[in-house]
Amino acid sequence: MARTTGIILTIGGITFLNQHILHDEPVDLRVPIATGFAALAFAGLEKVWSEGAMAIATIGLITVLLTRIDGKPAPLETLAEWSGYTVKKSLTKNR
């Protein structure tokens, strides 16, 4: 198994968890399918450019943890709220 495979599967799992379990959206099978294709693509890229593939996968993981989608909180914001911390809502569209 390539080193990037675990990171890419984690990205897909976090995305699926954030959309379907934490925010009660209907199940969309495009996320697991795209995750599988991305894992295959990164395994191939890692054979050509190992350090670059790891860097891009790591940046992708950080991005998916911090990015809001469709105005819904990012996964780390949701985790912070569940753990009792307050999160500023200053990054909303309507200020």
N, C-alpha and C positions, 0 to 999 in steps of 0.2 A: 504494500500500500504506500502511496506517495505521502510525503509529509504534509502536503497541502490538503489532502482529502479530509482529514479531521476538521480542519478549519472551515472548509467549504460546507461540510455537513452540519457543522455548528451554526453557520450563518443561516442555512436553510431551516434548521430546527428552531432557531430564535425567531425567524420571520414567521414561520407557521404558528408557533406558540403565541406570538404577539397578536397576530391577526385573528386567529380562530378561537383561542382559549381565553386570552385576556380581554379581547374587545368584542367577542360574540359575533363575529362576521361569519357568513356561510363558508363552508369548506371549498377552497379553490385548489384543484389539483395541479394547477400550473406551477405552484411553488415547489412541491417535491420533484416534479419532472424537470424543472429548470435547475434545481439543485443537483440532480443526477448528471445532467449535461455539463454543468459548471465543474463538477468534480472530475469528470472525464477530461474536460478541456485543460484544467489545471494540472492534472497528472501528466498530460502530454507536454504542456508548457514547462513543467518542472524538469523534464528530461533535456530540454533545450537551454533553459535559463533558470536554474534552481533558486538562486538568491532573489531574483526578480519576482518569480512566482510566489515565493513565501512572503515577500514584501507586499505585493498586491493583495494576497489573501488576507494578510493581517490588517491592512488598511480597510479592506471590505468588512472584516469583523468589527473593527472599531466604528465604522460608519453605520452598520446596521444596529449597533447598540445605542447610538446617539441621535439617529435621524427620526424625525416625526414624519409620518405618512398620512395623508388626508386629514391633517389636523389632529390626529390621535397622538397621545403621548408616546415617546420613544420607550423602548423596553427598559432602559435604566431609570427613566422617570417613573414608570409604573412600579418598578421594584422599590424605588425610594419611597413612593407613597405607601406601598404595602408595609414597608418597614417602619413607618411612622415619621419619616422626614417630610418636610414641606418643600414643594417645588415651585419656584417662581413661574408664573404664567406670562412672562414678558415677551415670549417669542411667538405670540399668537398673530394671526393675520390682521385682525382689527385692533389697533392700539388705541 
